[in-house]
Amino acid sequence: MLDPDFVKITLTLLCLAGVGISFLSLPGIILIFTSLLLYGWYTNFSEPTMNTIVIVGLITLISFWIDNLAILFGAKKFGASKFGMLGAFLGGLFGFFILGPPGIVIGPLVGAVIAELIVNKDFKNAFKSGFGTFLGYIFGMFLKLIITVIMFVWALTVIW
């Protein structure tokens, strides 16, 4: 049997890593869910219970939907095409690898505008729809980060 304090510290660090990578717009919420699942397994699901694990799993899935819905809403509100949304996503990925953390913020805007320019050729409309996609992306990232931090605090109360 593993030392309970070792298990709690390890899972707390895993949750903390989840919050940290969420700031990089990566799905850190999965690490928090995994921590709770492992802790449930360790305690034979006496705490957290299997019902709690299912609820946390649903919240994890909903956080991904919220992120994507926010991008779609921002894009549609400002008249972006599917290419603009794809450009924002790819811009976020490439931006992170090229510029590091600042690229997560700059990349979606640049990617959306470039994609819209390819489709529309009109800079004013491309920038407007690209900016809408970017706002949706940032809003979704912010909402997901809030959910992640709330789950982190809740997970710590369950683990400790």
Beta strands, then each sheet from edge to edge (+ up, - down):
end
